[in-house]
Structures are given as structure tokens and as C-alpha cells.
Amino acid sequence: MNRELDIKLKEATEMLSIQEDSYDFDPYMHGRYNGMEFILSIIVEREPIFKDAPKIWTKDNVGVE
């Protein structure tokens, strides 16, 4: 790969890592994470590692103690 593509790949990997912190917030964020994972797996030619949906979304626990 060329240098520019390597930089973009590193950025995409970092973005996926950031998205991982909130994949369980709600169905939208869960789908967003899995979509990003799918695209990245195609680019680097590997099987995607999808996250399962949680039993309870984090947004439903906000403010609950």
C-alpha cells in the first residue's frame, strides 16, 4: 500500500476503536459500529468481527442507579 492509504487505514482503525466505546448505547450506534467493522474488514481482507447487541442498551440505563 502507499503511504497515503496506510494513513487512511490507520485513521479508520482508530475511528472504529472510538466507536467501540459506544456501540452498546442504542441500535443506531450498534449498527454504526458493525457497519464500520464490515467496511474495514473488506479493506484489510479479513473476516469481520461483529458485536452482538446487548440485552439492555446503555441509553436505557442513563440516570439509573
PDBQT receptor file of N, H, CA, C and O in Angstrom, charges set to zero:
ATOM      1  N   MET A   1       0.840  -1.191   0.000  1.00  0.00    +0.000 N 
ATOM      2  CA  MET A   1       0.000   0.000   0.000  1.00  0.00    +0.000 C 
ATOM      3  C   MET A   1       0.876   1.243   0.000  1.00  0.00    +0.000 C 
ATOM      4  O   MET A   1       2.018   1.229   0.460  1.00  0.00    +0.000 OA
ATOM      5  N   ASN A   2       0.316   2.292  -0.519  1.00  0.00    +0.000 N 
ATOM      6  H   ASN A   2      -0.611   2.304  -0.892  1.00  0.00    +0.000 HD
ATOM      7  CA  ASN A   2       1.081   3.533  -0.488  1.00  0.00    +0.000 C 
ATOM      8  C   ASN A   2       0.895   4.238   0.863  1.00  0.00    +0.000 C 
ATOM      9  O   ASN A   2       0.011   3.891   1.646  1.00  0.00    +0.000 OA
ATOM     10  N   ARG A   3       1.736   5.215   1.107  1.00  0.00    +0.000 N 
ATOM     11  H   ARG A   3       2.454   5.496   0.471  1.00  0.00    +0.000 HD
ATOM     12  CA  ARG A   3       1.746   5.896   2.407  1.00  0.00    +0.000 C 
ATOM     13  C   ARG A   3       0.396   6.542   2.722  1.00  0.00    +0.000 C 
ATOM     14  O   ARG A   3      -0.089   6.441   3.849  1.00  0.00    +0.000 OA
ATOM     15  N   GLU A   4      -0.204   7.195   1.752  1.00  0.00    +0.000 N 
ATOM     16  H   GLU A   4       0.190   7.277   0.837  1.00  0.00    +0.000 HD
ATOM     17  CA  GLU A   4      -1.487   7.868   1.985  1.00  0.00    +0.000 C 
ATOM     18  C   GLU A   4      -2.567   6.860   2.380  1.00  0.00    +0.000 C 
ATOM     19  O   GLU A   4      -3.360   7.118   3.286  1.00  0.00    +0.000 OA
ATOM     20  N   LEU A   5      -2.595   5.735   1.712  1.00  0.00    +0.000 N 
ATOM     21  H   LEU A   5      -1.951   5.525   0.977  1.00  0.00    +0.000 HD
ATOM     22  CA  LEU A   5      -3.570   4.700   2.049  1.00  0.00    +0.000 C 
ATOM     23  C   LEU A   5      -3.301   4.125   3.439  1.00  0.00    +0.000 C 
ATOM     24  O   LEU A   5      -4.238   3.837   4.184  1.00  0.00    +0.000 OA
ATOM     25  N   ASP A   6      -2.027   3.959   3.791  1.00  0.00    +0.000 N 
ATOM     26  H   ASP A   6      -1.266   4.193   3.187  1.00  0.00    +0.000 HD
ATOM     27  CA  ASP A   6      -1.681   3.484   5.134  1.00  0.00    +0.000 C 
ATOM     28  C   ASP A   6      -2.189   4.442   6.208  1.00  0.00    +0.000 C 
ATOM     29  O   ASP A   6      -2.690   4.010   7.246  1.00  0.00    +0.000 OA
ATOM     30  N   ILE A   7      -2.060   5.731   5.958  1.00  0.00    +0.000 N 
ATOM     31  H   ILE A   7      -1.653   6.082   5.115  1.00  0.00    +0.000 HD
ATOM     32  CA  ILE A   7      -2.525   6.743   6.914  1.00  0.00    +0.000 C 
ATOM     33  C   ILE A   7      -4.042   6.667   7.049  1.00  0.00    +0.000 C 
ATOM     34  O   ILE A   7      -4.566   6.703   8.162  1.00  0.00    +0.000 OA
ATOM     35  N   LYS A   8      -4.749   6.561   5.933  1.00  0.00    +0.000 N 
ATOM     36  H   LYS A   8      -4.323   6.531   5.028  1.00  0.00    +0.000 HD
ATOM     37  CA  LYS A   8      -6.210   6.470   5.963  1.00  0.00    +0.000 C 
ATOM     38  C   LYS A   8      -6.673   5.200   6.679  1.00  0.00    +0.000 C 
ATOM     39  O   LYS A   8      -7.660   5.223   7.415  1.00  0.00    +0.000 OA
ATOM     40  N   LEU A   9      -5.970   4.110   6.466  1.00  0.00    +0.000 N 
ATOM     41  H   LEU A   9      -5.168   4.091   5.868  1.00  0.00    +0.000 HD
ATOM     42  CA  LEU A   9      -6.306   2.856   7.124  1.00  0.00    +0.000 C 
ATOM     43  C   LEU A   9      -6.106   2.980   8.635  1.00  0.00    +0.000 C 
ATOM     44  O   LEU A   9      -6.922   2.487   9.413  1.00  0.00    +0.000 OA
ATOM     45  N   LYS A  10      -5.037   3.629   9.042  1.00  0.00    +0.000 N 
ATOM     46  H   LYS A  10      -4.373   4.030   8.410  1.00  0.00    +0.000 HD
ATOM     47  CA  LYS A  10      -4.791   3.848  10.473  1.00  0.00    +0.000 C 
ATOM     48  C   LYS A  10      -5.895   4.716  11.066  1.00  0.00    +0.000 C 
ATOM     49  O   LYS A  10      -6.381   4.433  12.161  1.00  0.00    +0.000 OA
ATOM     50  N   GLU A  11      -6.294   5.761  10.362  1.00  0.00    +0.000 N 
ATOM     51  H   GLU A  11      -5.899   5.991   9.473  1.00  0.00    +0.000 HD
ATOM     52  CA  GLU A  11      -7.368   6.636  10.831  1.00  0.00    +0.000 C 
ATOM     53  C   GLU A  11      -8.678   5.873  10.961  1.00  0.00    +0.000 C 
ATOM     54  O   GLU A  11      -9.397   6.038  11.946  1.00  0.00    +0.000 OA
ATOM     55  N   ALA A  12      -8.990   5.046   9.984  1.00  0.00    +0.000 N 
ATOM     56  H   ALA A  12      -8.406   4.912   9.184  1.00  0.00    +0.000 HD
ATOM     57  CA  ALA A  12     -10.230   4.262  10.027  1.00  0.00    +0.000 C 
ATOM     58  C   ALA A  12     -10.216   3.278  11.193  1.00  0.00    +0.000 C 
ATOM     59  O   ALA A  12     -11.238   3.066  11.846  1.00  0.00    +0.000 OA
ATOM     60  N   THR A  13      -9.060   2.683  11.450  1.00  0.00    +0.000 N 
ATOM     61  H   THR A  13      -8.230   2.856  10.919  1.00  0.00    +0.000 HD
ATOM     62  CA  THR A  13      -8.930   1.755  12.569  1.00  0.00    +0.000 C 
ATOM     63  C   THR A  13      -9.119   2.488  13.891  1.00  0.00    +0.000 C 
ATOM     64  O   THR A  13      -9.758   1.962  14.801  1.00  0.00    +0.000 OA
ATOM     65  N   GLU A  14      -8.576   3.686  14.006  1.00  0.00    +0.000 N 
ATOM     66  H   GLU A  14      -8.057   4.114  13.266  1.00  0.00    +0.000 HD
ATOM     67  CA  GLU A  14      -8.747   4.495  15.211  1.00  0.00    +0.000 C 
ATOM     68  C   GLU A  14     -10.209   4.901  15.394  1.00  0.00    +0.000 C 
ATOM     69  O   GLU A  14     -10.720   4.897  16.514  1.00  0.00    +0.000 OA
ATOM     70  N   MET A  15     -10.878   5.249  14.299  1.00  0.00    +0.000 N 
ATOM     71  H   MET A  15     -10.462   5.252  13.390  1.00  0.00    +0.000 HD
ATOM     72  CA  MET A  15     -12.294   5.623  14.376  1.00  0.00    +0.000 C 
ATOM     73  C   MET A  15     -13.141   4.445  14.849  1.00  0.00    +0.000 C 
ATOM     74  O   MET A  15     -14.070   4.622  15.637  1.00  0.00    +0.000 OA
ATOM     75  N   LEU A  16     -12.823   3.253  14.372  1.00  0.00    +0.000 N 
ATOM     76  H   LEU A  16     -12.068   3.110  13.732  1.00  0.00    +0.000 HD
ATOM     77  CA  LEU A  16     -13.548   2.062  14.813  1.00  0.00    +0.000 C 
ATOM     78  C   LEU A  16     -13.334   1.840  16.307  1.00  0.00    +0.000 C 
ATOM     79  O   LEU A  16     -14.267   1.475  17.022  1.00  0.00    +0.000 OA
ATOM     80  N   SER A  17     -12.122   2.057  16.774  1.00  0.00    +0.000 N 
ATOM     81  H   SER A  17     -11.363   2.354  16.194  1.00  0.00    +0.000 HD
ATOM     82  CA  SER A  17     -11.816   1.907  18.191  1.00  0.00    +0.000 C 
ATOM     83  C   SER A  17     -12.621   2.898  19.028  1.00  0.00    +0.000 C 
ATOM     84  O   SER A  17     -13.129   2.539  20.091  1.00  0.00    +0.000 OA
ATOM     85  N   ILE A  18     -12.741   4.124  18.566  1.00  0.00    +0.000 N 
ATOM     86  H   ILE A  18     -12.329   4.416  17.703  1.00  0.00    +0.000 HD
ATOM     87  CA  ILE A  18     -13.542   5.133  19.264  1.00  0.00    +0.000 C 
ATOM     88  C   ILE A  18     -15.014   4.730  19.268  1.00  0.00    +0.000 C 
ATOM     89  O   ILE A  18     -15.686   4.833  20.294  1.00  0.00    +0.000 OA
ATOM     90  N   GLN A  19     -15.508   4.275  18.131  1.00  0.00    +0.000 N 
ATOM     91  H   GLN A  19     -14.962   4.191  17.298  1.00  0.00    +0.000 HD
ATOM     92  CA  GLN A  19     -16.909   3.867  18.017  1.00  0.00    +0.000 C 
ATOM     93  C   GLN A  19     -17.211   2.690  18.934  1.00  0.00    +0.000 C 
ATOM     94  O   GLN A  19     -18.337   2.547  19.411  1.00  0.00    +0.000 OA
ATOM     95  N   GLU A  20     -16.220   1.852  19.182  1.00  0.00    +0.000 N 
ATOM     96  H   GLU A  20     -15.306   1.968  18.795  1.00  0.00    +0.000 HD
ATOM     97  CA  GLU A  20     -16.417   0.681  20.033  1.00  0.00    +0.000 C 
ATOM     98  C   GLU A  20     -16.851   1.087  21.450  1.00  0.00    +0.000 C 
ATOM     99  O   GLU A  20     -17.554   0.335  22.126  1.00  0.00    +0.000 OA
ATOM    100  N   ASP A  21     -16.431   2.270  21.892  1.00  0.00    +0.000 N 
ATOM    101  H   ASP A  21     -15.860   2.880  21.343  1.00  0.00    +0.000 HD
ATOM    102  CA  ASP A  21     -16.790   2.735  23.231  1.00  0.00    +0.000 C 
ATOM    103  C   ASP A  21     -18.288   2.978  23.398  1.00  0.00    +0.000 C 
ATOM    104  O   ASP A  21     -18.792   2.989  24.521  1.00  0.00    +0.000 OA
ATOM    105  N   SER A  22     -18.999   3.173  22.293  1.00  0.00    +0.000 N 
ATOM    106  H   SER A  22     -18.589   3.164  21.380  1.00  0.00    +0.000 HD
ATOM    107  CA  SER A  22     -20.426   3.491  22.401  1.00  0.00    +0.000 C 
ATOM    108  C   SER A  22     -21.322   2.583  21.553  1.00  0.00    +0.000 C 
ATOM    109  O   SER A  22     -22.479   2.918  21.299  1.00  0.00    +0.000 OA
ATOM    110  N   TYR A  23     -20.793   1.442  21.119  1.00  0.00    +0.000 N 
ATOM    111  H   TYR A  23     -19.853   1.170  21.326  1.00  0.00    +0.000 HD
ATOM    112  CA  TYR A  23     -21.580   0.548  20.267  1.00  0.00    +0.000 C 
ATOM    113  C   TYR A  23     -22.852   0.052  20.958  1.00  0.00    +0.000 C 
ATOM    114  O   TYR A  23     -23.824  -0.304  20.292  1.00  0.00    +0.000 OA
ATOM    115  N   ASP A  24     -22.844   0.028  22.285  1.00  0.00    +0.000 N 
ATOM    116  H   ASP A  24     -22.055   0.317  22.827  1.00  0.00    +0.000 HD
ATOM    117  CA  ASP A  24     -23.985  -0.523  23.028  1.00  0.00    +0.000 C 
ATOM    118  C   ASP A  24     -24.949   0.555  23.530  1.00  0.00    +0.000 C 
ATOM    119  O   ASP A  24     -25.825   0.264  24.343  1.00  0.00    +0.000 OA
ATOM    120  N   PHE A  25     -24.798   1.798  23.053  1.00  0.00    +0.000 N 
ATOM    121  H   PHE A  25     -24.086   2.034  22.392  1.00  0.00    +0.000 HD
ATOM    122  CA  PHE A  25     -25.669   2.875  23.512  1.00  0.00    +0.000 C 
ATOM    123  C   PHE A  25     -27.104   2.708  23.026  1.00  0.00    +0.000 C 
ATOM    124  O   PHE A  25     -28.047   2.825  23.809  1.00  0.00    +0.000 OA
ATOM    125  N   ASP A  26     -27.266   2.435  21.741  1.00  0.00    +0.000 N 
ATOM    126  H   ASP A  26     -26.500   2.340  21.105  1.00  0.00    +0.000 HD
ATOM    127  CA  ASP A  26     -28.595   2.231  21.168  1.00  0.00    +0.000 C 
ATOM    128  C   ASP A  26     -28.442   1.472  19.853  1.00  0.00    +0.000 C 
ATOM    129  O   ASP A  26     -27.319   1.261  19.395  1.00  0.00    +0.000 OA
ATOM    130  N   PRO A  27     -29.547   1.058  19.239  1.00  0.00    +0.000 N 
ATOM    131  CA  PRO A  27     -29.445   0.284  17.996  1.00  0.00    +0.000 C 
ATOM    132  C   PRO A  27     -28.705   1.010  16.872  1.00  0.00    +0.000 C 
ATOM    133  O   PRO A  27     -28.009   0.377  16.078  1.00  0.00    +0.000 OA
ATOM    134  N   TYR A  28     -28.852   2.330  16.804  1.00  0.00    +0.000 N 
ATOM    135  H   TYR A  28     -29.418   2.843  17.449  1.00  0.00    +0.000 HD
ATOM    136  CA  TYR A  28     -28.155   3.086  15.762  1.00  0.00    +0.000 C 
ATOM    137  C   TYR A  28     -26.640   2.962  15.915  1.00  0.00    +0.000 C 
ATOM    138  O   TYR A  28     -25.935   2.659  14.953  1.00  0.00    +0.000 OA
ATOM    139  N   MET A  29     -26.147   3.199  17.131  1.00  0.00    +0.000 N 
ATOM    140  H   MET A  29     -26.720   3.446  17.912  1.00  0.00    +0.000 HD
ATOM    141  CA  MET A  29     -24.704   3.146  17.369  1.00  0.00    +0.000 C 
ATOM    142  C   MET A  29     -24.168   1.721  17.197  1.00  0.00    +0.000 C 
ATOM    143  O   MET A  29     -23.031   1.528  16.766  1.00  0.00    +0.000 OA
ATOM    144  N   HIS A  30     -24.977   0.747  17.529  1.00  0.00    +0.000 N 
ATOM    145  H   HIS A  30     -25.901   0.904  17.879  1.00  0.00    +0.000 HD
ATOM    146  CA  HIS A  30     -24.598  -0.651  17.332  1.00  0.00    +0.000 C 
ATOM    147  C   HIS A  30     -24.437  -0.941  15.840  1.00  0.00    +0.000 C 
ATOM    148  O   HIS A  30     -23.447  -1.543  15.423  1.00  0.00    +0.000 OA
ATOM    149  N   GLY A  31     -25.401  -0.518  15.050  1.00  0.00    +0.000 N 
ATOM    150  H   GLY A  31     -26.205  -0.030  15.389  1.00  0.00    +0.000 HD
ATOM    151  CA  GLY A  31     -25.329  -0.709  13.604  1.00  0.00    +0.000 C 
ATOM    152  C   GLY A  31     -24.187   0.067  12.976  1.00  0.00    +0.000 C 
ATOM    153  O   GLY A  31     -23.549  -0.395  12.029  1.00  0.00    +0.000 OA
ATOM    154  N   ARG A  32     -23.941   1.236  13.506  1.00  0.00    +0.000 N 
ATOM    155  H   ARG A  32     -24.459   1.611  14.275  1.00  0.00    +0.000 HD
ATOM    156  CA  ARG A  32     -22.833   2.053  13.001  1.00  0.00    +0.000 C 
ATOM    157  C   ARG A  32     -21.498   1.345  13.232  1.00  0.00    +0.000 C 
ATOM    158  O   ARG A  32     -20.655   1.295  12.337  1.00  0.00    +0.000 OA
ATOM    159  N   TYR A  33     -21.309   0.798  14.440  1.00  0.00    +0.000 N 
ATOM    160  H   TYR A  33     -21.994   0.840  15.167  1.00  0.00    +0.000 HD
ATOM    161  CA  TYR A  33     -20.070   0.072  14.730  1.00  0.00    +0.000 C 
ATOM    162  C   TYR A  33     -19.918  -1.115  13.772  1.00  0.00    +0.000 C 
ATOM    163  O   TYR A  33     -18.876  -1.275  13.137  1.00  0.00    +0.000 OA
ATOM    164  N   ASN A  34     -20.953  -1.938  13.674  1.00  0.00    +0.000 N 
ATOM    165  H   ASN A  34     -21.800  -1.809  14.190  1.00  0.00    +0.000 HD
ATOM    166  CA  ASN A  34     -20.855  -3.133  12.829  1.00  0.00    +0.000 C 
ATOM    167  C   ASN A  34     -20.659  -2.779  11.366  1.00  0.00    +0.000 C 
ATOM    168  O   ASN A  34     -19.970  -3.500  10.645  1.00  0.00    +0.000 OA
ATOM    169  N   GLY A  35     -21.250  -1.684  10.915  1.00  0.00    +0.000 N 
ATOM    170  H   GLY A  35     -21.809  -1.098  11.501  1.00  0.00    +0.000 HD
ATOM    171  CA  GLY A  35     -21.036  -1.237   9.538  1.00  0.00    +0.000 C 
ATOM    172  C   GLY A  35     -19.599  -0.806   9.302  1.00  0.00    +0.000 C 
ATOM    173  O   GLY A  35     -19.001  -1.143   8.280  1.00  0.00    +0.000 OA
ATOM    174  N   MET A  36     -19.047  -0.057  10.255  1.00  0.00    +0.000 N 
ATOM    175  H   MET A  36     -19.533   0.217  11.085  1.00  0.00    +0.000 HD
ATOM    176  CA  MET A  36     -17.652   0.357  10.139  1.00  0.00    +0.000 C 
ATOM    177  C   MET A  36     -16.731  -0.862  10.159  1.00  0.00    +0.000 C 
ATOM    178  O   MET A  36     -15.764  -0.928   9.401  1.00  0.00    +0.000 OA
ATOM    179  N   GLU A  37     -17.034  -1.817  11.027  1.00  0.00    +0.000 N 
ATOM    180  H   GLU A  37     -17.819  -1.763  11.643  1.00  0.00    +0.000 HD
ATOM    181  CA  GLU A  37     -16.242  -3.055  11.110  1.00  0.00    +0.000 C 
ATOM    182  C   GLU A  37     -16.303  -3.816   9.788  1.00  0.00    +0.000 C 
ATOM    183  O   GLU A  37     -15.292  -4.340   9.321  1.00  0.00    +0.000 OA
ATOM    184  N   PHE A  38     -17.479  -3.873   9.194  1.00  0.00    +0.000 N 
ATOM    185  H   PHE A  38     -18.300  -3.447   9.574  1.00  0.00    +0.000 HD
ATOM    186  CA  PHE A  38     -17.647  -4.580   7.929  1.00  0.00    +0.000 C 
ATOM    187  C   PHE A  38     -16.813  -3.944   6.817  1.00  0.00    +0.000 C 
ATOM    188  O   PHE A  38     -16.121  -4.641   6.075  1.00  0.00    +0.000 OA
ATOM    189  N   ILE A  39     -16.885  -2.623   6.707  1.00  0.00    +0.000 N 
ATOM    190  H   ILE A  39     -17.447  -2.057   7.309  1.00  0.00    +0.000 HD
ATOM    191  CA  ILE A  39     -16.127  -1.922   5.672  1.00  0.00    +0.000 C 
ATOM    192  C   ILE A  39     -14.625  -2.109   5.881  1.00  0.00    +0.000 C 
ATOM    193  O   ILE A  39     -13.891  -2.386   4.932  1.00  0.00    +0.000 OA
ATOM    194  N   LEU A  40     -14.171  -1.956   7.131  1.00  0.00    +0.000 N 
ATOM    195  H   LEU A  40     -14.767  -1.731   7.902  1.00  0.00    +0.000 HD
ATOM    196  CA  LEU A  40     -12.742  -2.115   7.411  1.00  0.00    +0.000 C 
ATOM    197  C   LEU A  40     -12.277  -3.536   7.106  1.00  0.00    +0.000 C 
ATOM    198  O   LEU A  40     -11.178  -3.736   6.589  1.00  0.00    +0.000 OA
ATOM    199  N   SER A  41     -13.112  -4.521   7.427  1.00  0.00    +0.000 N 
ATOM    200  H   SER A  41     -14.005  -4.359   7.847  1.00  0.00    +0.000 HD
ATOM    201  CA  SER A  41     -12.722  -5.913   7.156  1.00  0.00    +0.000 C 
ATOM    202  C   SER A  41     -12.580  -6.175   5.652  1.00  0.00    +0.000 C 
ATOM    203  O   SER A  41     -11.737  -6.973   5.242  1.00  0.00    +0.000 OA
ATOM    204  N   ILE A  42     -13.382  -5.523   4.845  1.00  0.00    +0.000 N 
ATOM    205  H   ILE A  42     -14.067  -4.875   5.178  1.00  0.00    +0.000 HD
ATOM    206  CA  ILE A  42     -13.265  -5.667   3.390  1.00  0.00    +0.000 C 
ATOM    207  C   ILE A  42     -11.940  -5.071   2.917  1.00  0.00    +0.000 C 
ATOM    208  O   ILE A  42     -11.235  -5.668   2.103  1.00  0.00    +0.000 OA
ATOM    209  N   ILE A  43     -11.616  -3.902   3.430  1.00  0.00    +0.000 N 
ATOM    210  H   ILE A  43     -12.188  -3.417   4.091  1.00  0.00    +0.000 HD
ATOM    211  CA  ILE A  43     -10.394  -3.217   3.004  1.00  0.00    +0.000 C 
ATOM    212  C   ILE A  43      -9.150  -4.024   3.361  1.00  0.00    +0.000 C 
ATOM    213  O   ILE A  43      -8.229  -4.138   2.552  1.00  0.00    +0.000 OA
ATOM    214  N   VAL A  44      -9.122  -4.588   4.575  1.00  0.00    +0.000 N 
ATOM    215  H   VAL A  44      -9.870  -4.496   5.232  1.00  0.00    +0.000 HD
ATOM    216  CA  VAL A  44      -7.915  -5.316   5.005  1.00  0.00    +0.000 C 
ATOM    217  C   VAL A  44      -8.009  -6.812   4.708  1.00  0.00    +0.000 C 
ATOM    218  O   VAL A  44      -7.113  -7.580   5.061  1.00  0.00    +0.000 OA
ATOM    219  N   GLU A  45      -9.089  -7.215   4.063  1.00  0.00    +0.000 N 
ATOM    220  H   GLU A  45      -9.816  -6.592   3.776  1.00  0.00    +0.000 HD
ATOM    221  CA  GLU A  45      -9.285  -8.592   3.618  1.00  0.00    +0.000 C 
ATOM    222  C   GLU A  45      -9.220  -9.601   4.764  1.00  0.00    +0.000 C 
ATOM    223  O   GLU A  45      -8.372 -10.493   4.801  1.00  0.00    +0.000 OA
ATOM    224  N   ARG A  46     -10.165  -9.413   5.706  1.00  0.00    +0.000 N 
ATOM    225  H   ARG A  46     -10.853  -8.688   5.676  1.00  0.00    +0.000 HD
ATOM    226  CA  ARG A  46     -10.309 -10.351   6.815  1.00  0.00    +0.000 C 
ATOM    227  C   ARG A  46     -11.787 -10.513   7.117  1.00  0.00    +0.000 C 
ATOM    228  O   ARG A  46     -12.617  -9.736   6.645  1.00  0.00    +0.000 OA
ATOM    229  N   GLU A  47     -12.108 -11.517   7.899  1.00  0.00    +0.000 N 
ATOM    230  H   GLU A  47     -11.434 -12.148   8.283  1.00  0.00    +0.000 HD
ATOM    231  CA  GLU A  47     -13.499 -11.716   8.308  1.00  0.00    +0.000 C 
ATOM    232  C   GLU A  47     -13.878 -10.629   9.318  1.00  0.00    +0.000 C 
ATOM    233  O   GLU A  47     -13.075 -10.299  10.192  1.00  0.00    +0.000 OA
ATOM    234  N   PRO A  48     -15.076 -10.073   9.214  1.00  0.00    +0.000 N 
ATOM    235  CA  PRO A  48     -15.488  -9.066  10.182  1.00  0.00    +0.000 C 
ATOM    236  C   PRO A  48     -15.745  -9.697  11.551  1.00  0.00    +0.000 C 
ATOM    237  O   PRO A  48     -16.140 -10.858  11.654  1.00  0.00    +0.000 OA
ATOM    238  N   ILE A  49     -15.515  -8.917  12.579  1.00  0.00    +0.000 N 
ATOM    239  H   ILE A  49     -15.194  -7.973  12.495  1.00  0.00    +0.000 HD
ATOM    240  CA  ILE A  49     -15.781  -9.350  13.947  1.00  0.00    +0.000 C 
ATOM    241  C   ILE A  49     -16.896  -8.439  14.473  1.00  0.00    +0.000 C 
ATOM    242  O   ILE A  49     -16.638  -7.385  15.053  1.00  0.00    +0.000 OA
ATOM    243  N   PHE A  50     -18.126  -8.872  14.255  1.00  0.00    +0.000 N 
ATOM    244  H   PHE A  50     -18.335  -9.729  13.783  1.00  0.00    +0.000 HD
ATOM    245  CA  PHE A  50     -19.284  -8.081  14.650  1.00  0.00    +0.000 C 
ATOM    246  C   PHE A  50     -19.535  -8.181  16.147  1.00  0.00    +0.000 C 
ATOM    247  O   PHE A  50     -19.206  -9.182  16.783  1.00  0.00    +0.000 OA
ATOM    248  N   LYS A  51     -20.120  -7.135  16.691  1.00  0.00    +0.000 N 
ATOM    249  H   LYS A  51     -20.388  -6.322  16.174  1.00  0.00    +0.000 HD
ATOM    250  CA  LYS A  51     -20.525  -7.131  18.089  1.00  0.00    +0.000 C 
ATOM    251  C   LYS A  51     -22.008  -7.498  18.153  1.00  0.00    +0.000 C 
ATOM    252  O   LYS A  51     -22.812  -7.017  17.356  1.00  0.00    +0.000 OA
ATOM    253  N   ASP A  52     -22.355  -8.354  19.109  1.00  0.00    +0.000 N 
ATOM    254  H   ASP A  52     -21.702  -8.745  19.757  1.00  0.00    +0.000 HD
ATOM    255  CA  ASP A  52     -23.750  -8.681  19.347  1.00  0.00    +0.000 C 
ATOM    256  C   ASP A  52     -24.424  -7.509  20.059  1.00  0.00    +0.000 C 
ATOM    257  O   ASP A  52     -23.774  -6.746  20.773  1.00  0.00    +0.000 OA
ATOM    258  N   ALA A  53     -25.711  -7.380  19.859  1.00  0.00    +0.000 N 
ATOM    259  H   ALA A  53     -26.240  -8.000  19.279  1.00  0.00    +0.000 HD
ATOM    260  CA  ALA A  53     -26.464  -6.355  20.568  1.00  0.00    +0.000 C 
ATOM    261  C   ALA A  53     -26.553  -6.738  22.049  1.00  0.00    +0.000 C 
ATOM    262  O   ALA A  53     -26.712  -7.913  22.379  1.00  0.00    +0.000 OA
ATOM    263  N   PRO A  54     -26.453  -5.755  22.931  1.00  0.00    +0.000 N 
ATOM    264  CA  PRO A  54     -26.577  -6.053  24.353  1.00  0.00    +0.000 C 
ATOM    265  C   PRO A  54     -28.041  -6.348  24.712  1.00  0.00    +0.000 C 
ATOM    266  O   PRO A  54     -28.953  -6.002  23.961  1.00  0.00    +0.000 OA
ATOM    267  N   LYS A  55     -28.249  -6.977  25.843  1.00  0.00    +0.000 N 
ATOM    268  H   LYS A  55     -27.508  -7.258  26.453  1.00  0.00    +0.000 HD
ATOM    269  CA  LYS A  55     -29.618  -7.235  26.300  1.00  0.00    +0.000 C 
ATOM    270  C   LYS A  55     -30.308  -5.936  26.704  1.00  0.00    +0.000 C 
ATOM    271  O   LYS A  55     -31.516  -5.784  26.522  1.00  0.00    +0.000 OA
ATOM    272  N   ILE A  56     -29.532  -5.002  27.253  1.00  0.00    +0.000 N 
ATOM    273  H   ILE A  56     -28.551  -5.126  27.400  1.00  0.00    +0.000 HD
ATOM    274  CA  ILE A  56     -30.060  -3.686  27.640  1.00  0.00    +0.000 C 
ATOM    275  C   ILE A  56     -29.133  -2.623  27.060  1.00  0.00    +0.000 C 
ATOM    276  O   ILE A  56     -27.920  -2.669  27.260  1.00  0.00    +0.000 OA
ATOM    277  N   TRP A  57     -29.712  -1.671  26.343  1.00  0.00    +0.000 N 
ATOM    278  H   TRP A  57     -30.698  -1.633  26.181  1.00  0.00    +0.000 HD
ATOM    279  CA  TRP A  57     -28.930  -0.583  25.762  1.00  0.00    +0.000 C 
ATOM    280  C   TRP A  57     -28.478   0.373  26.859  1.00  0.00    +0.000 C 
ATOM    281  O   TRP A  57     -29.205   0.613  27.823  1.00  0.00    +0.000 OA
ATOM    282  N   THR A  58     -27.286   0.911  26.709  1.00  0.00    +0.000 N 
ATOM    283  H   THR A  58     -26.695   0.716  25.926  1.00  0.00    +0.000 HD
ATOM    284  CA  THR A  58     -26.743   1.860  27.694  1.00  0.00    +0.000 C 
ATOM    285  C   THR A  58     -27.662   3.060  27.867  1.00  0.00    +0.000 C 
ATOM    286  O   THR A  58     -27.823   3.549  28.985  1.00  0.00    +0.000 OA
ATOM    287  N   LYS A  59     -28.265   3.542  26.793  1.00  0.00    +0.000 N 
ATOM    288  H   LYS A  59     -28.134   3.145  25.885  1.00  0.00    +0.000 HD
ATOM    289  CA  LYS A  59     -29.150   4.715  26.887  1.00  0.00    +0.000 C 
ATOM    290  C   LYS A  59     -30.316   4.460  27.830  1.00  0.00    +0.000 C 
ATOM    291  O   LYS A  59     -30.860   5.399  28.413  1.00  0.00    +0.000 OA
ATOM    292  N   ASP A  60     -30.700   3.212  27.984  1.00  0.00    +0.000 N 
ATOM    293  H   ASP A  60     -30.259   2.449  27.511  1.00  0.00    +0.000 HD
ATOM    294  CA  ASP A  60     -31.808   2.876  28.875  1.00  0.00    +0.000 C 
ATOM    295  C   ASP A  60     -31.380   2.832  30.331  1.00  0.00    +0.000 C 
ATOM    296  O   ASP A  60     -32.224   2.752  31.224  1.00  0.00    +0.000 OA
ATOM    297  N   ASN A  61     -30.072   2.882  30.580  1.00  0.00    +0.000 N 
ATOM    298  H   ASN A  61     -29.387   2.947  29.855  1.00  0.00    +0.000 HD
ATOM    299  CA  ASN A  61     -29.549   2.864  31.952  1.00  0.00    +0.000 C 
ATOM    300  C   ASN A  61     -29.045   4.218  32.402  1.00  0.00    +0.000 C 
ATOM    301  O   ASN A  61     -28.596   4.356  33.540  1.00  0.00    +0.000 OA
ATOM    302  N   VAL A  62     -29.107   5.229  31.536  1.00  0.00    +0.000 N 
ATOM    303  H   VAL A  62     -29.472   5.117  30.612  1.00  0.00    +0.000 HD
ATOM    304  CA  VAL A  62     -28.610   6.555  31.899  1.00  0.00    +0.000 C 
ATOM    305  C   VAL A  62     -29.462   7.108  33.028  1.00  0.00    +0.000 C 
ATOM    306  O   VAL A  62     -30.687   7.171  32.927  1.00  0.00    +0.000 OA
ATOM    307  N   GLY A  63     -28.806   7.503  34.091  1.00  0.00    +0.000 N 
ATOM    308  H   GLY A  63     -27.811   7.451  34.173  1.00  0.00    +0.000 HD
ATOM    309  CA  GLY A  63     -29.518   8.072  35.238  1.00  0.00    +0.000 C 
ATOM    310  C   GLY A  63     -30.120   7.047  36.170  1.00  0.00    +0.000 C 
ATOM    311  O   GLY A  63     -30.754   7.416  37.159  1.00  0.00    +0.000 OA
ATOM    312  N   VAL A  64     -29.940   5.760  35.881  1.00  0.00    +0.000 N 
ATOM    313  H   VAL A  64     -29.426   5.460  35.078  1.00  0.00    +0.000 HD
ATOM    314  CA  VAL A  64     -30.475   4.708  36.734  1.00  0.00    +0.000 C 
ATOM    315  C   VAL A  64     -29.382   4.240  37.669  1.00  0.00    +0.000 C 
ATOM    316  O   VAL A  64     -28.286   3.892  37.228  1.00  0.00    +0.000 OA
ATOM    317  N   GLU A  65     -29.672   4.229  38.950  1.00  0.00    +0.000 N 
ATOM    318  H   GLU A  65     -30.562   4.512  39.308  1.00  0.00    +0.000 HD
ATOM    319  CA  GLU A  65     -28.681   3.750  39.911  1.00  0.00    +0.000 C 
ATOM    320  C   GLU A  65     -29.289   2.763  40.843  1.00  0.00    +0.000 C 
ATOM    321  O   GLU A  65     -28.606   2.247  41.728  1.00  0.00    +0.000 OA
TER     322      GLU A  65
